[in-house]
């Protein structure tokens, strides 16, 4: 069940992020792999490994994706030494993710993930 939650969350992040910052890297990376620019549609046919999994597809063995820069939200719980009150802090860290084009994936067979 946890794997499904991770995949679902990855797909949600990929389809709802307002940022276009990675588009140049995505187009450059996949064009270098021989994919025509008109075939590259971020948020439609370019996703992370887990997002493809949520869509019922898997990345073929041996495929190499394109690395993109992103931000990862981290939540940290701290206990105040004086009051004993627990505080939750959220912050973003720079992160990299690897995205794959649909041509690097295949549909999962029933019962396969």
Secondary structure, DSSP 8 states (H G I E B T S, - for coil): -HHHHHHHHHHHHHHH----TTHHHHHHHHHHTT--GGG--BTTTEEEHHHHHHTTEEE-TT---EEEEEEEEEEEEEE-TTT--EEEEEEEEEEEEEEEEGGGEEE--TT--
